[in-house]
């Protein structure tokens, strides 16, 4: 076997929706990709209020995540249909835990959020990271979708000089943030998922390769004592992104930080059971400061608009290489499956039995 193409991933999603209509439904975000490709996902489980949104493939050169999410969907659906559990190496999800995921949760999986980038990296440039935004008249093409979300997006204003992993140069091969926040249709599709599932409480963006499990914030170091130090407060513009400077750190509710760390360690511990691989756990800022990232956008929404529900944001940076050989990729796919299925089982275990419409309080 080998890595799947963007078309194979789309076809696989559609086939699963057709093969398991009692357990899943096709999700069709409203925007085609820049080059007109459909972006599809699956809604797995009860269709109730308690939802987890999981996306992959925002960065095209990270080859494993789209395959991993498609295989996870297939594993869950096959196990539920047969009344079985899941086994990934030494990691095991019992049959009753799989059943609880389907009865009490809605999992929303979009395996390949950037199909144009995947096509381009498979046919032209294996190191391609961005989407294919822009026009034929543009000298350079593509935006980094994971710098395009509307949270501290204007890094030149919001961050200290040279303190953030972002670029305003359209010709930057990796980090161009786009002409404006959420300028790219692929980004807007992820935003649509949050709007479509307003009671989603968790968001996981699967990337490669560190390996690590990260959580909010990526804007700056976390702190829980100075609520005025927030991405919304323009008085701190120009001060964000520098570790240990004492000038600024991003406010986070102490309880949220505890829960983010607990769930991150839960995934890392389950991943370790697969083949004893250690995934580090920390806030995203420990890697480097980021603006406009998906996980921070997820958590920022309820702060920017108090009418919106709280969404805890995570990033799994899976494996040790962007494009390992297939035998290694298969092992990493099992790690992703183990970590994500354990995450879902934990959330399902906190929803009252028989309450597919229930919600977990933070």
ABEGO torsion letter per residue (X at the ends): XBBBBAAAAAAAAAAAAAABAAABBBBBBABBBAAGBBBBBBBBEAGBABBBBBBBGABAABAAAAAAAAAAAAAAAAAAAAGBBBBBEABBBBAAAAAAAAAABBBBBBABABAAAAAAAAAABAABABBABEBAABABBEBBAAAABBBGABAAAABBBGABBBBABAABAAABAEABBGABAAAAAAAAAAAABAABABBBBBBOBOBBBBBOBAABBBBAABAABBAABAAABGABGBBGAGABBBBBBAAAAAAAAAAAAAAAAAAAAAAGBBBBBBBAAAABBBBGBAAAAAAAAAAABAABBBBBBBBBBBEABABBBAAAAAAAAAAAAAAAAAAAAAAAAABBBGBAABBBBX
